[in-house]
Amino acid sequence: MTHAIEPPSDAPLPEMPGCPPPTSPARRKILGWLGGLSGAMAAACAGVPIIGYLFSPLTHRPGSTWIPLGKLETFAIGATQLVTFDHPDAKRVSWTGQVGNTAAYVRRLSDTEFQVFAVNCTHLGCPVSWFPQSGLFMCPCHGGVYYENGDHASGPPPRPLYQYSYRISNGQLEAYVGHMPTLNDLPDLPPTEQTPQVNG
């Protein structure tokens, strides 16, 4: 009975025809470090914007200010109309472009009484549309519906439309607007106001 003789452990392995030579441990270690480093850099590049988004409310919140929406005579009593204006925070950043434009719905109730609605649905923030034929605001995203006074009519929205504080100054209607309101971040109050003009 014959036994195979094993070569000593320090003997070089025989080369097989057509196979690349085995890599050295040092080369494998360097390649492992390079792979780990490139993965860490990719994760950092993807993570920085996400972390910045999550912590931005703690570091920066757009300030609200009085924005002119138009002369009083442009708003008919009993009518609701869309008014566009430049976002107050857009002035701080020159590259905002069209993103700096926003809107609100103005409903005139009497000579001096108005409702100024944020254009965003209270469900997930999609812009609502006003349908004067039916007297309803409707959200195209998930079917939210609001009455003309902003009250919730049907669909998933948890509350009525948000309303901005307003004032009449030198024959113009002005609204105190800035950031997009959410359930956790209601519209800012003007410095002299004690309670917000919001429904619900």
Secondary structure by P-SEA (a helix, b strand, c coil): cbbbbbccccccccccccccccccaaaaaaaaaaaaaaaaaaaaaacaaaaaaaacccccccccccccccccccccccbbbbbbbcccccccccccccccbbbbbbbbccccbbbbbcccccccccbbbbbccccbbbbcccbbbbcccccccccccccccbbbbbbbcccbbbbbcccccccccccccccccccccccc
